């Protein structure tokens, strides 16, 4: 990394008007300047990239606007109008990413094709198809509604994750996408942010009493639907944006009434949505964004025909498909739904996360339950909260009771036979830390992030896995840069 003197040599000082140079490159307002990268100087006024040095104060500033504000604050007033000299072109070093904020008013700030490919390579982003838009470094450079940006900041998003860097700008320009990204990589926000932006802009521009749905998200499980809705509400706070949750376990009459009352986003499971659409006349002509989350899981569960039936009820929407693994069947389905679809993958597709340490423990069947108890009471190995996967609903209930009795720690079970209200309360108790141990069936096997939306802590610490089909769900959970442990047992618990 260059030292401070070298860094200053790369900047353009603000100079007086007696210097006869072009001012095309100078940033007039701070909103024209990009965000600062790690290790780069920050503007002393707004925190953006400090591209220039103020002559009078020797402080880093990003634009003429911030310079004037700095001089006013410092009471250093210069009667001469100020201009700048042209900034020399700085090529990116081989060991750092080079970002440029895109501005609709300045084509000169766009990345070149070579720079775009270099940036994608460094972020492990692979793109197939026609996609001219480069990854974005900051949410503020995406021309999102101001209130949405405030909600993003309040939710704790400092900067986009790699999947968000590429998927959000691509979705905002109307591209249909097939995205491969692990759970925990920020994929939910990568489709919800464009949805909230689209819906808010439509409602703010066109005031109407008739508020038909504008977007739809399809997921394979009720739990994932609930999670997506909670995330959407967080991002859309104080915006003209309402959601309708269409899943089993809740009264259909209430769901229909909610939609008829006017919503922007419908979130549901394939079976329940088909049931609703077949029994009631729901206006879907205004739905312009159609999201299918966990597509591979949908296909494994036999939801392909139902998903296609729902898609055919829409009027040529933009399609955003997300899948942890990309099989030929997934590709075929994507190609059927959208022409010229763009494929985006982040990281190494179909490989486990490097952040997961997997340990196999070979235990005789008769001793396995006791081994589980030993681990749970071990100060060395027990890292709560813990999820224990089992193969049956009865086994989940029995094991959770046995854990509570044997270890003295509270354990609850969650599976498909429990009422929806009870399952929500169990998940809430687990995520807020009231219950340290959760015993689950495959209901938590795919798609449900065991992460608190407002917190950075990864809630899944140690996992005993008793269904090898759930290995995929485990390795998809760790966020890049965070670590977790998985202890895998090779035989079934009762």
N, C-alpha and C positions, 0 to 999 in steps of 0.2 A: 504494500500500500504506500502511496506517495506521502512524503511528509508535508507539513503545513506550507513550506515555501513553494514546493512543487505545485501544490493545490492552488495557491494564489496565482501562480504563473499561468494557470489554465483559465482564469476568469477574465471577464471584460470589465475594466473599471468604468464608472460613470464619469464622463468628461464634459467640458463646457462646449458651447456652440461654436467656438473658434476652431474646432477640429472639423474639417470638411469630410465627413464620412457618412455612409448610408445608415439610416436608423431602422431598416426593415427588420433586422433581427432582434431588436430590443423588445422586451416585454413591457407593454404599457400598464397592464393590470396584473395583480397577483393571480387572478383566476386563469391567466394565460400561461402561467408557469406550471411545470410538472411537479410532482411530489419528489422529495429528496430520497435518495437511496441510502442504504446503510453505509456510514462512513463519509457521506457527502455533507458539505456545509448546509446549514439551514438558515433561511431568512430570519433575521432577528425580530421581524414584525409578524409574519404569518406562519412560519415554520416550513414553507415550501423550499424547493431547491435554491440555495443562495448562489445564483449564477454570477452575480456581479458584486463588486466591492464599492461601497459608498466612499467617495474621495474625502469628504469632510470628516467622517467618523471612523473610517476603516472597518465598518461592519459589513457582514454578508447580507445582501438583499436580493430579492427575486425580480423586482420590477420597478418602474418609475413610480408607480402608485405607493409602493412600500417605502421607496426612498423619500418621497415627500412626507409621508407619515413619520418616518424616522427623524427627518430634519425638524419637523414641527415639534415632535416630542423632545428632541434634544435642544430646541431653540437655536438651531444653527440654520439661519435663513440666508440663502444665496439669491441675489436678484437675477442672476442669469438663468435662462431656461437651459435644461440639461438634455443632452442626447447621449447616445452610446456608440462605441465603435463596434464593428462586426465581430462576433464571437468566432474564434478559430474553430474549425471542425476537430473534435476530439474523438478518436477511434476507441472503441471499447478494448480494455485489456483482455487477455485470454482467460483470466481467472475470475471475471466478474460479468454480471449481466448488464446489458445496455438497454435502458428503457427510455422511451420518449412518449410524452403524453400527447395523444392525438387531439387535435382541435379542428372542429369543422370549419373554422375561419382561416386556417393556416395549413395548407397542404405541405409546407416545407417541414412541418414537425413530424410527419409520418415516417415510420421506419421503412427502410429500403427492404427489398426482398431478401437480400443476404442477411441483413440485421434481424429480420423476422425469423428466418430459419435458424440463425445462431441462438437467438433467445429461446425459441422452442426447444432446441437441442439441450440447452443448459437446464431447462425446466422439465425435461423428459416428456414433452408434449409432442405427440405424433398426430398429424392431420392428413387425411386423405379426402380429396374432393376439392372443389373450387371454393376457397375461403381467402379473401384478400385482407380481411381485418387481422391485425396483429394482436398478440396478448396485451392486456392492459395492466399497468402496475397498480392503479388505484381505482377505487369506486368512483371518486369524484371526477374522473376523466371519462365517465360513461354517459354523461348528460342525463343523469337520473333526476327525478323530482327532488327538490331540496328536502322535503320532509322525509322521503325515503332514505336519503343520505344520513339524515340525523338519526333515523331508526337503526340504520346499519351501524353507525358509530356507537349508539347506545347499547346495541346487542354485543359489542365487544369485538367487532371485526376491524382490526387495525389495517390490514391489507388483504387483497384477494389471495386465495390459495391457487396453485397452478391450474386446477380444473376451472375455477372461477375466472382466472385471468383470460382463458381462451373461450370458454363456453358463454359467458355473459355477453361480451361484445358481439359474438357470432349470433346469439339469439336475438339481441337487440336490433340487428339489421335484417331479421326475418328469416334466417337460415334454418332449415330443418336439420336436426343433429342426431347422431347416434354416439353417445358418450360412454366410454368405459372408464370408470373410476371407482375406487374402493369406498365402502361406507366409512364415514369419518373424514373424507377428503374435502368436504364442503359442497358436495354435489347438490344437496337439497337447496341451498341458497343459490346455486348457480342457475337453477330454473325458476325459483320463486322470485328472485330480484327482477328478472325480465318480465315475469307475469305481473307483479305488483306495479312496476313502472308502466307497462302497457295499459293496464286497467285504470290506474289513477289518471293517466293522461287522457284516456277516452272519456272518463267521467267528468274531468275538469273542463274539457273542451266542449263536450256535448251534454248540456243539462237536459235531462228527460225524466219524466215520471216512470216510463217503462224501462226497467233495468233488468234485461235478460243477462244470463251468464256470459262472460267474455272469455273464460279459460276453464280448462278441466284437467285435473291430475288423477291418474289411475294408478293404484298400487295394489299389490297382491294380498295385503293383510289389513285388518282393522287397526292394529296397533300402529302400523306405519302411516296410515291415513290420519290418525289422531296426531301423530308427531308432526306430519307435514302441515296440518291445520294450525297447530300451535306455533310453528315456525312462521307461517304466513301471517298470522295475527300480530306477531312480534314485529315483523318487517313493515306491516301496513298500518301501524298504530297512527291514529289521527288523520288517516287518508280515507277517501270515499271508497272503501273496500270491505266487502262482507264475504264470508265463506259459508258454504253448506257442506256438511259432512254426511255422506250417503254410504252407510255401512250397516251390516247386520247387527242386531242387538239393541238397536234403537227403533222407535216407532216410525214406520214409513210415512204416516200422516204428518208428523212433525217435520220430517225432512222435506216432503213436498211443499208444505206450507212455507218453510224457510226459503225455498227456491222461488216460489211464486211471489214472495214478499220483496224480491229483488236482491240478487247476490252477484258478485263479480266472479267468484271462483267456486267450482264444484270439485270436491275431493271425495273419491269413493273407490270401492272395490268393484271388479267387473260384474260379479254375480248380482250384487245389490243394485247397481246402476241399470243393468239389463231389466231387472224386476221392476224398477221404478219407471223406466222409459216405456216398458210394454203395457203398464197399467194406467199411466197418466200422460197427458199431453204436455211435455216440457219443451219450451222453445229453446232450440240450440243453434239457431242460424248465426248468432253473433259470437259463437265460440271460435276464436281465431288462434288459440294456442292450446295444443293437446299434448300433455306430458304422460309418458308411460315410464314409471319408475320400477326398478328391479324387473326388467323385461325377462331375463333368463328365468327368474323364479316364477313369473307368470306362466311362461311356457311349460315349465316343469309341473305346475299345478293344473295344467290343462285349460288355461284361460285364453288361449289364442283366439278361438272363434268368437268368444264374447268380446274381447278387446277389438277385434276387427269389426264386429257388429256395431259397437259404439262409435268407432271411427267413421264408419259409413253413414252414421246418422248426422255427422257434422258436415259443414260446408267448406271443404278444402282448407283445413287449418294448418298452421305451422306445427310440425311434429318434433317434439323433443323426447328422445328415448334414452334411458339410462340403464346400464347393465354392468354388473361386476365382471362378467365373462361374456365374450363375444363368440357365439357359436354360429354355424352356418344357418341354423334356423332363425336366430336373431337377425342376422344380416338379411335373410330372405324376407322376413316380416317388415323390416325397415324399408327395404326397397319397394315393397308392395304399397306401403303407406305414403311414401314421399319420393318424388323424383329429385335427382341431384342432391341427395342427402349427403351431408358432410360427416365423416367419421373422425372423432376426436378421442384419443386415449392418453391417459396420464400415467407415467410410470411404466413398469413392465406388465403387460396384460397377462391375465390368468396366472399370475405368480403371487405367492404370499407376501405380505408386508414384511419389510426388513425390521420393523419395530416390534415384531412378535417373536418372542423366544418360546419355542415349543419343546416340551419335555415329555417323553413317554415313560410311564411308570408301569412296569409289568407286575401285576398282583394276581394271586390266585382268587378265583371268584368268591370263595368263602371268606376271604380276608379283606375284600375290597371296601366294604362299608366301613370297617374299622380303620382302614388306611385313610379313607376320606375324613373320618372324625379326627384322626391324628394330625392331619394337615391343617384342619380348621382350628385346632387348639394350639398349633405351633406358632410361637412368636416369630420364628424365622421364616416360615413359609406362608403364613396367613396374611394376605394383603387385601383387606376388605375395601369396597364391596366385592362380593364373589357371586358368580353365576355358576350353578351346577346343572348341567343338561342331563336329562334322562329320556328313556325311550317311550314312556307311557304316562298317561294322566294319573292313573292310580299310583304309579311309582313316584310321581312328583309329590302327591299328597302325603304318602307314607314316609318318604325320605325327609321332607321338610319337618314333619313332626318328630322323626327320629333325631334329626340334627338338633332341634330345640331341646329335646330331653337329654341327649347325650353330652352336648357341649355347653348348654346354658345360654347359647346365643339365639336370638330370634331369627327364624327362617320362615319364609312364606313360599307357597307354590303358585305358579301361574300356568294356566293351560286353557284350551279352547272351550272346555265345559263350564268354566266360571262365567258368571254374568259380566256384561261389559262394564257396568259400574264398579264391580268389585275389582276387575282387572286394572281399571284406571287408578283406583285407590292404591292397589298393590304397587304399581309402577311408580306412582308419586312417592310412596313411602320409601321405596328402594332408592330412587334418585336423590331424595333429600337427605338420605343417610339414616332414616329411622330404622330401616331393616338392613342388616349387613349381608344377609345371604338370601339369594333367590334361587329356587329350584324350578326349572322350566323345561317344557317340552319344546318341540320345533316351532312353537308360536313365536319364539324370539330368535329363531334360527336365521332369518334373513331380513335385512333391511332396517330393523329397529335399532337406531343408535342409542346405546346406553350412555348417552352424554347429556349433561345438563346444558340446555341451549345458552344460558347466560353465564356459564362457567367454562373455564379452559381445562379443568381437571378431567382426565379420562376416568370414568367411573368403573370401568371393567379392569380389575387389578389382577386376579388370578382365576383361572377357569379349569374346572375338572370336566372333561368332555367325554360323554359316554355314547355318543352316536357319531360315527365317523363321517356321516353326511353333513354334520354341522361344522366340520373343520373349516369349510369355506367361510361360514359366517364369522368364525373367530378371526381369521387372518384379515378379514375385511374391516375389522373394527378399529384397529390401531391407527391413529393419525400419524402422518409423517413427522418424524422427530420425537415422538413420544413412544415409550416402551411399555410392554406388558408381558406377562408370563402366562403360558398355557400348559397345564399338566394333563396329559391325555392318558386315560385308562383304556385298555384294549378289550374289556369285556363288559357286559351289561350289568348295571345295577338292577336290583329287583324293583 
